């Protein structure tokens, strides 16, 4: 399971990066780019990835410790982290696919400039 979790974790990390990049590009194209928000997203993604790695390492060092018991089903920390990473992977995959589909459809927020210098959203 170790190589699988490494692949899944790297995949999640890459999906987080792609999600941040696509969100940033969309914001730039629509004129709504917020640099502090972008860097908060980068920091959040980095911290989450590091925390997952450390938590997985703790579970690997202590494989017999039961982390969760649901309806009588015991799950150790390794398995619990794997399930959470899988859930995160699926969430970010959905987000990225949605943003990519939005780019393909051409649904970008644009504004139309008027004669008095104001902008109307389309």
GIVENPE-V79290 format. One record per residue. N is the residue number from 1. PSI is psi in degrees with one decimal (* if undefined). BURIAL is b if it has 16 or more other ideal C-beta (glycine too) atoms within 10 Angstrom, else e. Layout:
N;PSI;BURIAL + N;PSI;BURIAL
//
This chain:
1;-18.7;e + 2;-46.5;e + 3;-34.3;e + 4;-42.4;e + 5;-33.3;b + 6;-45.1;e + 7;-44.4;e + 8;-42.3;b + 9;-43.1;b + 10;-38.8;e + 11;-43.0;b + 12;-44.5;b + 13;-44.8;b + 14;-38.4;e + 15;-37.6;b + 16;-44.6;b + 17;-47.0;b + 18;-40.8;b + 19;-42.9;b + 20;-44.0;b + 21;-47.0;e + 22;-40.0;b + 23;-40.2;b + 24;-42.9;b + 25;-43.8;e + 26;-42.8;b + 27;-38.9;b + 28;-44.8;e + 29;-28.1;e + 30;0.0;e + 31;19.9;e + 32;20.2;e + 33;131.1;e + 34;102.1;e + 35;-46.3;e + 36;-38.4;e + 37;-39.8;e + 38;-47.5;b + 39;-29.5;e + 40;-39.4;e + 41;-41.2;b + 42;-45.3;e + 43;-43.9;e + 44;-47.1;e + 45;-41.5;b + 46;-46.7;e + 47;-43.0;e + 48;-44.2;e + 49;-44.0;b + 50;-42.1;e + 51;-39.8;e + 52;-44.8;b + 53;-44.4;b + 54;-42.6;e + 55;-40.4;b + 56;-41.9;b + 57;-42.4;e + 58;-43.0;e + 59;-35.8;b + 60;-38.2;e + 61;-25.6;e + 62;68.1;e + 63;-19.2;e + 64;-2.3;e + 65;125.1;e + 66;124.0;e + 67;-40.0;b + 68;143.7;e + 69;114.0;e + 70;119.2;e + 71;41.4;e + 72;-3.1;e + 73;114.1;e + 74;135.6;e + 75;127.1;e + 76;172.5;b + 77;-38.0;b + 78;-48.2;b + 79;-39.6;b + 80;-44.3;b + 81;-40.9;b + 82;-44.9;b + 83;-39.6;e + 84;-41.2;e + 85;-40.0;b + 86;-43.2;e + 87;-43.2;e + 88;-41.3;b + 89;-48.1;b + 90;-39.9;e + 91;-50.5;e + 92;-32.6;b + 93;-42.5;e + 94;-45.7;e + 95;-46.4;b + 96;-45.3;b + 97;-40.4;e + 98;-43.0;e + 99;-40.9;b + 100;-41.6;e + 101;-38.0;e + 102;-39.9;e + 103;-41.6;e + 104;-40.1;e + 105;-18.1;e + 106;24.0;e + 107;74.1;e + 108;141.6;e + 109;122.6;e + 110;156.3;e + 111;151.5;e + 112;124.1;e + 113;138.3;e + 114;172.1;e + 115;-29.3;e + 116;8.4;e + 117;0.0;e + 118;169.2;e + 119;132.4;e + 120;135.1;e + 121;142.0;e + 122;*;e
//
